[in-house]
Structures are given as C-alpha cells and as structure tokens.
Amino acid sequence: MAGAASRITSVGLITALLFAATAATVGANQAHSGVKPKNAVESTVISFLDTAFNQRKYEEAFGKFVGPEYRQHNPTVADGKQAIIDALRQWLPATPALHYEFRHLYSDGNYAIVHSLVTASAADRGKAVVDIFRLEHGKIVEHWDVSQPVPEKSANDNTMF
C-alpha cells in the first residue's frame, strides 16, 4: 500500500465524490459520536449503524446503505438483508433504549471497523462491540461483529475504549 495515498486514481475520485455525497448525512452523527469519518467507507458504516440502531430505522438503513447481496458472519443471523431485518424487527422492540456510542473508527480500502459502547439502558454498563464491514461499490456487503460485556470491575486500570 506504500504510495497508494499519494496517487490520484479514478477510484480515489469516486471515493471523494461518495464522501461528499454522504458527509451531510454523517454531520449530525459527528456531534455526539466522537468519531469523524475520513472517507466514504467510514461515512457509510457510521451512517448505517446510527440509522439502524440509534434512530431505529433499520429497514431504511438496509435499503440505503447495504448492497443487494449481504453476507452475515454473526452465527445467530442468516445471510441476506431480509433475515437481519426480520431479526431486528423482533429484537429492537425488546430493547427500546439501545444506543451505539461510536468510540473508534478505522478503515483500509473497502473495509471499516467501528469500536462502540453499546448500551441497552441508562443504567447498563454496556458492551464493547466491534463491527467489521466490507463494502463494494459504496454499499455494505459483508458484516462481522464481536462483543464483550463491560465488567463492573477490571483487573487493570485500562478502559475497554
């Protein structure tokens, strides 16, 4: 990847145009999330997570930010957009105060990683969640996630974020 950032390519130009097109959507998220997307891939995944979970508009999020083929690596959900939409339709009403607080955001090419504090209520210590996305043509086509509860006490003085 050495020197890739300094080369101007049609892909770079397309990425810049996609970033400009999605920047307005992400602007509201930046004020409360603590992360600032640096490119279109990062803007897409933050907008997707915020729309789907914080705004609870998961059908809109999957329609706008996810490609026609969607591969899911979470073993509790089947592949495809409809499977996850159906799962969210059942799960989200049971967690009305669910909230993603975006703490870290990284990308490399068509991959993005979001490290978040996800809480289910104001009293919840939450979970540290890492979502990994792969995009094609500006749309999310693949997703991995891992999570662990934030403990009451830690064996060290480091935070999970």
Backbone as CSV, one residue per row, in Angstrom:
resi,resn,N_x,N_y,N_z,CA_x,CA_y,CA_z,C_x,C_y,C_z
1,MET,0.809,-1.189,0.000,0.000,0.000,0.000,0.855,1.256,0.000
2,ALA,2.165,1.119,0.043,3.016,2.294,0.074,2.787,3.143,-1.156
3,GLY,2.583,4.422,-0.945,2.380,5.364,-2.038,0.962,5.412,-2.576
4,ALA,0.108,4.513,-2.122,-1.261,4.476,-2.648,-2.009,5.761,-2.346
5,ALA,-1.760,6.335,-1.172,-2.481,7.549,-0.789,-2.080,8.733,-1.649
6,SER,-0.872,8.722,-2.177,-0.418,9.868,-2.955,-0.828,9.803,-4.417
7,ARG,-1.273,8.652,-4.894,-1.689,8.518,-6.284,-3.128,8.952,-6.462
8,ILE,-3.389,9.687,-7.508,-4.761,10.074,-7.832,-5.264,9.089,-8.868
9,THR,-6.329,8.381,-8.519,-6.906,7.393,-9.422,-8.387,7.663,-9.568
10,SER,-8.981,6.989,-10.505,-10.427,7.144,-10.661,-11.155,6.623,-9.432
11,VAL,-10.613,5.595,-8.789,-11.227,5.091,-7.566,-11.166,6.159,-6.482
12,GLY,-10.042,6.853,-6.363,-9.911,7.930,-5.383,-10.889,9.049,-5.651
13,LEU,-11.072,9.386,-6.915,-12.015,10.434,-7.279,-13.444,10.011,-6.952
14,ILE,-13.772,8.761,-7.248,-15.104,8.256,-6.927,-15.311,8.262,-5.417
15,THR,-14.297,7.848,-4.658,-14.393,7.857,-3.201,-14.630,9.264,-2.687
16,ALA,-13.904,10.234,-3.236,-14.085,11.625,-2.805,-15.496,12.103,-3.094
17,LEU,-16.028,11.736,-4.256,-17.393,12.135,-4.600,-18.415,11.462,-3.679
18,LEU,-18.207,10.179,-3.376,-19.109,9.487,-2.460,-19.046,10.100,-1.072
19,PHE,-17.840,10.472,-0.623,-17.699,11.094,0.687,-18.473,12.408,0.731
20,ALA,-18.343,13.207,-0.305,-19.061,14.488,-0.339,-20.569,14.259,-0.308
21,ALA,-21.021,13.216,-0.983,-22.456,12.941,-1.033,-22.997,12.463,0.305
22,THR,-22.158,11.779,1.101,-22.647,11.248,2.375,-22.279,12.118,3.568
23,ALA,-21.454,13.115,3.393,-20.993,13.939,4.521,-22.151,14.621,5.246
24,ALA,-23.141,15.067,4.519,-24.269,15.739,5.158,-25.037,14.791,6.073
25,THR,-25.169,13.537,5.662,-25.862,12.548,6.479,-25.119,12.303,7.781
26,VAL,-23.800,12.299,7.722,-22.992,11.967,8.878,-22.802,13.161,9.795
27,GLY,-22.960,14.369,9.324,-22.703,15.564,10.120,-23.372,15.553,11.467
28,ALA,-24.618,15.162,11.523,-25.330,15.118,12.802,-24.737,14.074,13.724
29,ASN,-24.244,12.968,13.170,-23.666,11.907,13.989,-22.365,12.350,14.644
30,GLN,-21.572,13.156,13.963,-20.266,13.554,14.468,-20.382,14.311,15.778
31,ALA,-21.427,15.066,15.957,-21.578,15.881,17.153,-21.685,15.032,18.409
32,HIS,-22.277,13.847,18.328,-22.457,13.043,19.533,-21.657,11.752,19.547
33,SER,-20.979,11.413,18.480,-20.338,10.110,18.420,-18.868,10.122,18.810
34,GLY,-18.174,11.226,18.658,-16.755,11.267,18.960,-15.880,10.776,17.831
35,VAL,-16.439,10.283,16.750,-15.641,9.849,15.608,-15.903,10.772,14.428
36,LYS,-14.892,10.926,13.610,-15.021,11.746,12.409,-14.603,10.922,11.200
37,PRO,-15.567,10.530,10.385,-15.229,9.745,9.196,-14.238,10.485,8.307
38,LYS,-13.254,9.735,7.804,-12.225,10.300,6.939,-12.472,10.013,5.467
39,ASN,-13.443,9.151,5.169,-13.679,8.782,3.776,-15.097,8.223,3.627
40,ALA,-15.449,7.871,2.412,-16.813,7.399,2.127,-17.137,6.077,2.810
41,VAL,-16.163,5.190,2.905,-16.395,3.907,3.561,-16.768,4.138,5.027
42,GLU,-16.002,4.975,5.716,-16.288,5.273,7.121,-17.620,6.000,7.278
43,SER,-17.909,6.924,6.402,-19.188,7.642,6.455,-20.362,6.692,6.289
44,THR,-20.224,5.754,5.378,-21.304,4.798,5.120,-21.588,3.938,6.347
45,VAL,-20.542,3.379,6.963,-20.796,2.465,8.076,-21.327,3.194,9.312
46,ILE,-20.828,4.399,9.578,-21.345,5.158,10.726,-22.798,5.565,10.471
47,SER,-23.092,6.018,9.282,-24.472,6.380,8.943,-25.390,5.165,9.042
48,PHE,-24.902,4.025,8.571,-25.677,2.798,8.636,-26.000,2.424,10.088
49,LEU,-24.982,2.343,10.945,-25.202,1.958,12.341,-26.096,2.953,13.064
50,ASP,-25.856,4.241,12.834,-26.671,5.253,13.501,-28.134,5.169,13.059
51,THR,-28.352,5.043,11.768,-29.722,4.959,11.245,-30.420,3.694,11.738
52,ALA,-29.733,2.554,11.647,-30.347,1.275,12.011,-30.631,1.160,13.498
53,PHE,-29.681,1.570,14.338,-29.819,1.304,15.770,-30.196,2.528,16.594
54,ASN,-29.503,3.635,16.431,-29.823,4.812,17.246,-31.139,5.459,16.812
55,GLN,-31.362,5.533,15.511,-32.612,6.109,15.017,-33.711,5.049,14.877
56,ARG,-33.315,3.788,14.962,-34.232,2.654,14.886,-34.952,2.562,13.529
57,LYS,-34.290,3.006,12.492,-34.835,2.943,11.128,-34.059,1.871,10.359
58,TYR,-34.127,0.645,10.835,-33.306,-0.423,10.279,-33.686,-0.781,8.846
59,GLU,-34.968,-0.724,8.500,-35.341,-1.026,7.114,-34.785,0.038,6.168
60,GLU,-34.872,1.297,6.578,-34.293,2.382,5.779,-32.782,2.208,5.662
61,ALA,-32.128,1.865,6.761,-30.672,1.693,6.759,-30.246,0.586,5.799
62,PHE,-30.939,-0.542,5.851,-30.573,-1.638,4.961,-30.895,-1.308,3.509
63,GLY,-31.952,-0.554,3.266,-32.277,-0.146,1.903,-31.279,0.839,1.325
64,LYS,-30.780,1.739,2.147,-29.906,2.815,1.680,-28.425,2.449,1.656
65,PHE,-27.944,1.709,2.655,-26.507,1.516,2.826,-25.999,0.111,2.531
66,VAL,-26.901,-0.850,2.296,-26.498,-2.241,2.106,-26.770,-2.661,0.664
67,GLY,-25.812,-3.391,0.101,-25.930,-3.860,-1.274,-26.961,-4.964,-1.418
68,PRO,-27.223,-5.377,-2.660,-28.246,-6.399,-2.905,-27.883,-7.756,-2.296
69,GLU,-26.613,-8.066,-2.217,-26.148,-9.298,-1.582,-25.513,-8.918,-0.255
70,TYR,-25.921,-9.575,0.836,-25.423,-9.250,2.169,-25.017,-10.531,2.866
71,ARG,-23.729,-10.631,3.194,-23.198,-11.819,3.853,-22.979,-11.521,5.331
72,GLN,-23.593,-12.332,6.183,-23.568,-12.122,7.623,-22.689,-13.189,8.283
73,HIS,-21.736,-12.753,9.117,-20.869,-13.706,9.819,-21.275,-13.921,11.268
74,ASN,-22.256,-13.180,11.765,-22.773,-13.428,13.104,-23.551,-14.740,13.041
75,PRO,-23.179,-15.736,13.842,-23.813,-17.052,13.711,-25.272,-17.110,14.157
76,THR,-25.794,-16.030,14.719,-27.188,-16.038,15.170,-28.160,-15.524,14.111
77,VAL,-27.630,-15.055,12.972,-28.484,-14.483,11.927,-28.108,-15.090,10.572
78,ALA,-29.101,-15.417,9.782,-28.867,-15.979,8.445,-28.349,-14.903,7.489
79,ASP,-27.799,-15.333,6.366,-27.363,-14.413,5.316,-28.560,-13.680,4.716
80,GLY,-28.259,-12.555,4.099,-29.271,-11.802,3.371,-29.879,-10.675,4.182
81,LYS,-30.278,-9.634,3.457,-30.862,-8.457,4.098,-32.163,-8.768,4.826
82,GLN,-33.012,-9.566,4.224,-34.308,-9.826,4.842,-34.165,-10.561,6.164
83,ALA,-33.195,-11.466,6.269,-33.001,-12.212,7.520,-32.648,-11.283,8.670
84,ILE,-31.763,-10.329,8.447,-31.375,-9.414,9.521,-32.498,-8.418,9.813
85,ILE,-33.205,-7.979,8.798,-34.349,-7.084,9.025,-35.401,-7.791,9.879
86,ASP,-35.675,-9.060,9.575,-36.636,-9.825,10.372,-36.152,-9.987,11.811
87,ALA,-34.859,-10.243,11.989,-34.301,-10.397,13.337,-34.403,-9.083,14.109
88,LEU,-34.082,-7.963,13.454,-34.165,-6.660,14.119,-35.607,-6.293,14.449
89,ARG,-36.524,-6.664,13.591,-37.946,-6.392,13.837,-38.399,-7.062,15.135
90,GLN,-37.836,-8.221,15.453,-38.177,-8.918,16.697,-37.358,-8.406,17.878
91,TRP,-36.084,-8.109,17.657,-35.162,-7.796,18.746,-35.245,-6.350,19.225
92,LEU,-35.312,-5.380,18.318,-35.261,-3.976,18.729,-36.421,-3.541,19.631
93,PRO,-37.645,-3.972,19.417,-38.704,-3.564,20.347,-38.446,-4.015,21.789
94,ALA,-37.696,-5.085,21.960,-37.386,-5.574,23.305,-36.268,-4.765,23.967
95,THR,-35.599,-3.927,23.199,-34.505,-3.089,23.726,-34.726,-1.640,23.277
96,PRO,-35.769,-0.990,23.798,-36.137,0.342,23.301,-35.098,1.434,23.563
97,ALA,-34.221,1.237,24.536,-33.214,2.265,24.844,-31.841,1.918,24.275
98,LEU,-31.758,0.928,23.392,-30.474,0.533,22.800,-29.793,1.739,22.158
99,HIS,-28.502,1.877,22.408,-27.766,3.011,21.847,-26.324,2.629,21.546
100,TYR,-25.876,3.013,20.356,-24.479,2.875,19.948,-23.771,4.197,20.192
101,GLU,-22.674,4.162,20.933,-21.797,5.323,21.084,-20.487,4.959,20.392
102,PHE,-20.230,5.589,19.267,-19.066,5.262,18.451,-17.809,5.844,19.084
103,ARG,-16.844,4.977,19.387,-15.624,5.410,20.063,-14.415,5.459,19.142
104,HIS,-14.290,4.468,18.245,-13.155,4.424,17.322,-13.657,4.004,15.945
105,LEU,-12.978,4.500,14.933,-13.368,4.218,13.553,-12.109,4.088,12.714
106,TYR,-11.980,2.975,12.015,-10.797,2.704,11.199,-11.253,2.161,9.855
107,SER,-10.441,2.403,8.828,-10.745,1.803,7.531,-9.463,1.517,6.775
108,ASP,-9.571,0.557,5.884,-8.488,0.201,4.977,-9.150,-0.289,3.704
109,GLY,-9.042,0.499,2.666,-9.692,0.134,1.414,-11.190,0.057,1.581
110,ASN,-11.762,-1.096,1.252,-13.217,-1.290,1.343,-13.659,-1.905,2.661
111,TYR,-12.774,-1.923,3.654,-13.114,-2.455,4.970,-13.158,-1.325,5.987
112,ALA,-14.094,-1.420,6.930,-14.168,-0.454,8.028,-14.426,-1.205,9.325
113,ILE,-13.856,-0.676,10.405,-14.021,-1.241,11.738,-14.540,-0.134,12.640
114,VAL,-15.623,-0.422,13.359,-16.205,0.528,14.299,-16.181,-0.120,15.683
115,HIS,-15.561,0.561,16.640,-15.492,0.102,18.030,-16.459,0.974,18.820
116,SER,-17.468,0.367,19.414,-18.559,1.122,20.043,-18.854,0.632,21.447
117,LEU,-19.405,1.537,22.244,-20.038,1.175,23.505,-21.520,1.066,23.197
118,VAL,-22.080,-0.118,23.401,-23.492,-0.351,23.111,-24.198,-0.609,24.428
119,THR,-25.185,0.231,24.720,-25.948,0.103,25.957,-27.413,-0.169,25.645
120,ALA,-28.060,-0.872,26.584,-29.477,-1.194,26.424,-30.367,-0.328,27.301
121,SER,-29.749,0.407,28.250,-30.492,1.313,29.119,-29.509,2.296,29.742
122,ALA,-30.036,3.320,30.401,-29.173,4.313,31.040,-28.343,3.697,32.164
123,ALA,-28.845,2.674,32.814,-28.136,2.032,33.925,-27.177,0.931,33.470
124,ASP,-27.233,0.554,32.212,-26.436,-0.537,31.660,-24.980,-0.114,31.469
125,ARG,-24.020,-0.911,31.974,-22.600,-0.650,31.711,-22.292,-0.881,30.237
126,GLY,-23.059,-1.741,29.612,-22.960,-1.949,28.183,-21.999,-3.033,27.760
127,LYS,-21.781,-3.051,26.465,-20.859,-3.992,25.841,-19.910,-3.223,24.949
128,ALA,-18.688,-3.709,24.886,-17.732,-3.216,23.904,-17.987,-4.042,22.642
129,VAL,-18.358,-3.381,21.563,-18.714,-4.065,20.326,-17.801,-3.592,19.204
130,VAL,-17.304,-4.542,18.437,-16.520,-4.235,17.246,-17.300,-4.771,16.053
131,ASP,-17.683,-3.876,15.163,-18.339,-4.241,13.909,-17.333,-4.064,12.792
132,ILE,-17.235,-5.070,11.932,-16.345,-5.021,10.775,-17.218,-5.137,9.535
133,PHE,-16.992,-4.245,8.592,-17.793,-4.219,7.364,-16.888,-4.281,6.141
134,ARG,-17.387,-4.936,5.098,-16.751,-4.880,3.773,-17.763,-4.260,2.828
135,LEU,-17.303,-3.323,2.024,-18.169,-2.638,1.072,-17.752,-2.946,-0.355
136,GLU,-18.710,-2.905,-1.248,-18.482,-2.960,-2.700,-19.340,-1.886,-3.325
137,HIS,-18.759,-1.103,-4.204,-19.486,-0.047,-4.915,-20.221,0.879,-3.944
138,GLY,-19.584,1.153,-2.786,-20.157,2.080,-1.821,-21.248,1.514,-0.926
139,LYS,-21.512,0.214,-1.023,-22.569,-0.427,-0.221,-21.975,-1.539,0.646
140,ILE,-22.537,-1.712,1.824,-22.125,-2.779,2.725,-22.580,-4.116,2.140
141,VAL,-21.645,-5.067,2.048,-21.983,-6.382,1.508,-21.606,-7.520,2.451
142,GLU,-20.857,-7.188,3.516,-20.434,-8.233,4.435,-20.231,-7.632,5.827
143,HIS,-20.561,-8.424,6.868,-20.500,-7.924,8.246,-20.034,-9.010,9.217
144,TRP,-19.113,-8.621,10.101,-18.665,-9.437,11.223,-18.879,-8.612,12.480
145,ASP,-19.097,-9.251,13.614,-19.149,-8.498,14.871,-18.681,-9.373,16.024
146,VAL,-18.095,-8.708,17.005,-17.688,-9.352,18.246,-18.063,-8.404,19.374
147,SER,-18.397,-8.985,20.546,-18.751,-8.119,21.674,-18.366,-8.783,22.981
148,GLN,-18.174,-7.948,23.987,-17.933,-8.445,25.334,-18.512,-7.450,26.324
149,PRO,-19.086,-7.951,27.406,-19.682,-7.057,28.397,-18.617,-6.194,29.083
150,VAL,-18.995,-4.973,29.417,-18.129,-4.106,30.212,-18.315,-4.550,31.664
151,PRO,-17.251,-5.034,32.312,-17.408,-5.551,33.672,-17.525,-4.442,34.711
152,GLU,-18.066,-4.796,35.858,-18.151,-3.839,36.958,-16.758,-3.482,37.455
153,LYS,-15.885,-4.493,37.542,-14.503,-4.280,37.976,-13.566,-4.883,36.954
154,SER,-12.426,-4.230,36.786,-11.421,-4.693,35.836,-10.153,-5.089,36.588
155,ALA,-9.426,-6.043,36.061,-8.167,-6.474,36.658,-7.043,-5.468,36.386
156,ASN,-7.313,-4.459,35.551,-6.315,-3.436,35.248,-6.979,-2.066,35.217
157,ASP,-6.172,-1.035,35.073,-6.692,0.338,35.065,-6.996,0.840,33.652
158,ASN,-6.862,-0.012,32.658,-7.160,0.369,31.278,-8.668,0.317,31.058
159,THR,-9.154,1.157,30.182,-10.571,1.050,29.834,-10.718,0.142,28.622
160,MET,-11.910,-0.206,28.297,-12.144,-1.032,27.107,-12.190,-0.179,25.848
161,PHE,-12.019,1.145,26.019,-12.079,2.044,24.882,-10.878,2.947,24.851
